[in-house]
Amino acid sequence: MKIKKHEFNIVLMVLILVFALALTMFFVAPKKEDDPENDSVASSGFKSVINISGAKQTINFVSNIIYRMGNASTEYGGQVTGTSVMYIPKDVTVNMSVKYYNNAAIILETGNKLIVVGAGTLNATGGAGTDGEAGNWGANGGAGASAGIGGNGGAPGGRNEQAGITESPQSGTSMGILYVLGSVKINAYSGATGNGASYWTSPRTLNTGYHGLSADGIGGGGGGGGYGIGTNPIVQSGSNGGRGTLYAQDGTTINCRTRDYSTNGKIPELQYSITFNKNNGSGGSSNQTVYFYQSMSSISVPTRPGYVFQGYYDTSAQSGGTQYFTSSGSPTNKGGEFGTKYDKFKDIALYARWAKEKYNITLNGNGGTIGGNSSYPLTNCEYGSEVSLSFEKTGHKFKCFTKNSTYKSSDTSYTLNSSGKFVVPDVGNSGGSYTLYAHWDAETYNIKFDNNKGTINGVENTYNPSSYDYTYDEKIYLYSTSDRGDSTHLYLTKTGYTFAGIKDSNKNSITILNDGTQQYFKVPDLGSSPGNYTLTIQWAPINYTIKFDKNNVGTNGKAISPGGTPNPQSKDIDYDKDFDLS
């Protein structure tokens, strides 16, 4: 298949355009602020952040490479517009030079601000001024030199063919504000001064244009020269641009001029905020104002029951990440260039990290048993861990633990969870040894009394009263007279019988006691509470000794002589029992 010439040209032009677009995107487009590689020095609030990273490398910026700062770019130098930041890491050297005349390596003019921060090295050399030119009727003055960082040099002075008349020379541009922070080293130099030119023609006199003025390495650009012509030339020259304001932090090295002002590095353009996420803790600092490349301040640490504070990290995960504050609240020395300095160009949240406390705890049964023993040791137990234990004390159920052997409602108490397990509480400092004492509640029973065909408190119902609530070991007094009658004073009667004890539902006899004046019994351990139990009153029939008088009738119906003895004389008989009189 043949391709026509005009079709080939169209395809070729498209390919060239695509290639040109790709080159433009590669050289001109700045890095995105959210580039993962730049997380620690990402832009926030600035038009551009120049981040040059890498170990022991040299990066050369020359006039044939477009160098971006702020919103502007120029092949004659790096143009700062608004506020820009250049971060130069340790062991990185940035070389900037300008091949063209009358341009600073970093153009920082009035109304703009540049912050150079880091621990690397910046070399900046401004463009040289041009020499003047000779013409038929006069000579130009030379152009002014440009600062390494600052204003551009003035343009050459103009010419005029009318002898004795000069045009106004060009002044250098003034410098904006420059901050130099951290321990960055700057070597800045201005270019060479431009020379004036001369022209000789008879009968005129030698006429020499004025030299361009030189400029500081950091400061305003040098002014351009004027020119003179005629026997009494008027010579003028432009003035140097203003030097602007230079702020330098202690530790910086600037080989070019004496610094004007010192600064602590805490400038608004580098100010950020740290928010502390306490991660279920409380108290302590909530936020801190920080400045990029400046040391952070100590904070108050949070607390959390049962946990030990491990520090603040830049991740909410329980492992990994970078620690920014230690367990004591001091800034973490991260090592390297930053140490305890803030290393991000943005606001961040830091997250508290916790470790569970561990204790050595002895559980004292305090009259009962725990796990079958009078005491139970828990060694190196972790806060919040669950322990399955058995609790036993006759007639009692477990209530709680406290740190005192005597229960006080004002003490902190530790109970079992809903599953009946002991959960290791926050008892003090991690690694410490502590004793917790068990406390018990007496069991409570609902008891019915079976009067066993007798009466209780004057009532003959089978169960009287229907029931009473008693606690283990509670005293219940027993009476045979009607002067008393309530839940703890039982008046017991049964015709022909006397009280003979009490038995539980298992036919076990309950011990009857006597305090010297009155019988009583103590509520025994009947089982778990709450529960319904029956106690049955026991009766013994009254035994009678009966004497029989036969009214003088002896055996076989014969009369007994006066003064004789009846036979039998007596018989022991229980109440309500039959007996034979034959």
PyMOL commands that set and color helices and strands:
alter all, ss='L'
color gray80, all
select helices_A, chain A and resi 5-28+36-41+268-270+555-557
alter helices_A, ss='H'
color red, helices_A
select strands_A, chain A and resi 49-51+57-61+67-69+72-74+78-79+83-88+92-97+106-107+113-118+121-125+149-150+177-182+185-189+198-199+207-208+218-219+245-248+253-255+261-262+271-277+287-291+307-313+323-325+348-356+358-364+369-370+375-382+386-387+391-392+396-402+422-423+433-442+444-450+455-456+468-471+475-479+489-493+497-503+509-510+513-514+519-522+532-541+543-547+570-574
alter strands_A, ss='S'
color yellow, strands_A
deselect
rebuild
show_as cartoon
